[in-house]
């Protein structure tokens, strides 16, 4: 990801840090897992849906420009069909405007009762069934094991 893209994502998540106004149906937001991120999902919103009051996970993608949105849809046409919430966020956007963009995008999906179980299931299957996904899983496991070893080593050194 480019530095500009990272800045836009950081600004987006900054809008949802600490105490901020939110609609009654907005339950939470979290960064996507590294695997979902590789497949074009930057964040996942959990929202109450009106049809049954149940919780629905809504995928969100952050881009820094409309040209990047076009590139995203070219790379991930399934995201456009599934109606992933794609937002253009600039590093200088006011935080309240970023929240409004997201709330409006998710509200439209709630009104249409758009759900994403099939989309997430298809992503999960692609991630673990292809060699790229398996390689990524191994790399994440290796990184996790290295972090654990480094933490144990740091504790040992601190104890000496």
ABEGO torsion letter per residue (X at the ends): XBAAAAAAAAAAAAAABEBBBBBAABABBBBBBAAAAAAGBABBBBBBBAAAGBBBBBBBBBBABAAAAAAAAAABAAAAAAGBBBBBBBAABBAAAAAAAAAAAAAAAAAAGBBAAAAAAAAAAAAAABAAAAAAAAAAAAAAAAAAAAAAAAAAAAAX
